[in-house]
């Protein structure tokens, strides 16, 4: 499981060095290849170990391509997506189109989302948290799911 949050920096070439905790877990379980794309809201980067992304693709391939939600998902993830590899120093290149769309530069936060990583511009993440607070309805929804 990928959990927690770590600060990281994006260098002048658009590469991010994965925090050591995440890097060790990912390399051990999945290897060094990834699919990188935007979140569906185009407000953060999602970094999927390639085997995790391939599992999502298998599920998508079982769906009718005429399904509007599948089509929207494929449009967003395809437009911003790319297959990338981690170099020997633990760095991953974030494509320029994706960096610009989600304002990824300099200092960022890398968060574990169980099976993938979410990379955020720190200020944008703070705004999201304040604009979408966790409320009673959220707690009730989780409670109904046994969490």
C-alpha positions as CSV (number, residue, x, y, z in Angstrom):
1,X,0.0,0.0,0.0
2,X,1.1,3.5,-0.8
3,X,0.1,5.8,2.0
4,X,1.1,9.1,3.5
5,X,2.4,12.3,1.9
6,X,5.9,13.5,1.2
7,X,7.2,16.8,-0.2
8,X,9.2,16.6,-3.4
9,X,10.8,18.9,-6.0
10,X,10.3,19.1,-9.7
11,X,13.6,20.0,-11.4
12,X,14.2,22.3,-14.4
13,X,13.7,19.4,-16.8
14,X,10.3,18.5,-15.4
15,X,11.5,15.4,-13.5
16,X,10.4,14.5,-10.0
17,X,12.4,12.3,-7.7
18,X,10.1,9.9,-6.0
19,X,10.3,10.0,-2.2
20,X,12.4,7.1,-0.9
21,X,9.5,5.3,0.9
22,X,7.3,5.3,-2.2
23,X,10.2,4.3,-4.5
24,X,11.2,1.3,-2.4
25,X,7.6,0.0,-2.2
26,X,6.9,0.5,-5.9
27,X,10.1,-1.0,-7.2
28,X,9.7,-4.0,-4.9
29,X,6.2,-4.7,-5.9
30,X,5.8,-3.3,-9.4
31,X,9.1,-2.4,-11.0
32,X,10.1,0.9,-12.6
33,X,7.5,1.5,-15.3
34,X,4.5,3.8,-14.9
35,X,1.6,5.3,-16.6
36,X,1.3,9.0,-15.8
37,X,-1.7,11.1,-16.5
38,X,-4.0,13.7,-14.9
39,X,-6.7,13.2,-12.4
40,X,-10.2,13.3,-13.9
41,X,-10.6,16.9,-12.6
42,X,-7.3,17.9,-14.2
43,X,-6.0,19.3,-10.9
44,X,-3.3,16.8,-10.1
45,X,-1.0,14.2,-11.6
46,X,-1.7,10.5,-11.1
47,X,1.2,8.1,-11.3
48,X,0.2,4.5,-11.7
49,X,2.7,1.6,-11.5
50,X,2.3,0.1,-15.0
51,X,0.8,-3.2,-13.7
52,X,-1.9,-1.2,-11.8
53,X,-2.7,0.8,-14.9
54,X,-2.9,-2.4,-17.1
55,X,-5.5,-3.8,-14.6
56,X,-7.6,-0.6,-15.1
57,X,-7.2,-1.0,-18.9
58,X,-8.4,-4.6,-18.7
59,X,-11.5,-3.5,-16.9
60,X,-12.1,-0.7,-19.4
61,X,-11.7,-3.1,-22.3
62,X,-14.7,-5.1,-21.0
63,X,-16.9,-2.0,-21.2
64,X,-18.7,-0.8,-24.3
65,X,-16.8,2.0,-25.9
66,X,-20.1,3.7,-26.6
67,X,-20.4,4.3,-22.8
68,X,-20.1,8.1,-22.3
69,X,-18.3,7.8,-19.0
70,X,-15.7,5.3,-20.4
71,X,-15.2,7.6,-23.4
72,X,-14.7,10.7,-21.1
73,X,-12.2,8.7,-18.9
74,X,-10.3,7.6,-21.9
75,X,-10.2,11.1,-23.4
76,X,-8.8,12.7,-20.3
77,X,-6.3,10.0,-19.4
78,X,-5.2,9.5,-23.0
79,X,-4.7,13.2,-23.7
80,X,-2.5,13.8,-20.7
81,X,-1.1,10.3,-20.4
82,X,2.2,8.7,-21.2
83,X,4.1,5.6,-20.3
84,X,7.3,6.6,-18.4
85,X,10.2,4.8,-16.7
86,X,12.0,5.7,-13.5
87,X,15.7,6.3,-14.0
88,X,18.4,5.0,-11.8
89,X,18.2,8.0,-9.5
90,X,14.5,7.5,-8.9
91,X,13.3,10.3,-11.2
92,X,10.3,10.4,-13.4
93,X,9.7,12.9,-16.2
94,X,6.3,14.6,-16.0
95,X,5.3,15.5,-19.6
96,X,5.2,19.3,-20.2
97,X,1.5,19.3,-21.2
98,X,0.6,17.6,-18.0
99,X,2.9,19.9,-15.8
100,X,1.3,23.0,-17.4
101,X,-2.3,21.7,-17.0
102,X,-2.0,20.9,-13.3
103,X,0.5,23.6,-12.4
104,X,3.2,21.2,-11.3
105,X,6.5,23.0,-10.7
106,X,9.1,23.5,-7.9
107,X,7.7,22.2,-4.6
108,X,5.0,19.6,-4.8
109,X,3.3,17.0,-2.5
110,X,3.3,13.4,-3.4
111,X,0.5,11.4,-1.7
112,X,0.0,7.7,-1.6
113,X,-3.5,6.6,-2.7
114,X,-3.1,3.0,-1.9
115,X,-2.2,1.7,-5.4
116,X,-1.0,4.9,-7.1
117,X,0.5,8.2,-6.3
118,X,-1.1,11.6,-6.6
119,X,1.2,14.7,-7.2
120,X,-0.1,18.1,-6.3
121,X,0.9,21.7,-6.5
122,X,0.8,22.5,-2.7
123,X,-1.3,25.6,-2.9
124,X,-3.9,24.0,-5.2
125,X,-4.2,21.1,-2.8
126,X,-4.8,23.4,0.2
127,X,-7.5,25.2,-1.8
128,X,-9.2,21.8,-2.6
129,X,-9.2,20.8,1.0
130,X,-10.7,24.1,2.2
131,X,-13.3,24.1,-0.7
132,X,-14.3,20.5,-0.2
133,X,-14.2,19.8,3.6
134,X,-15.0,16.3,4.9
135,X,-18.4,16.6,6.4
136,X,-21.1,14.5,8.1
137,X,-22.5,13.2,4.8
138,X,-19.0,11.9,4.0
139,X,-18.6,10.2,7.4
140,X,-22.0,8.6,6.9
141,X,-21.1,7.3,3.5
142,X,-17.9,5.7,4.8
143,X,-19.8,4.3,7.8
144,X,-22.3,2.6,5.4
145,X,-19.3,1.1,3.6
146,X,-18.0,-0.3,6.9
147,X,-15.1,2.2,7.3
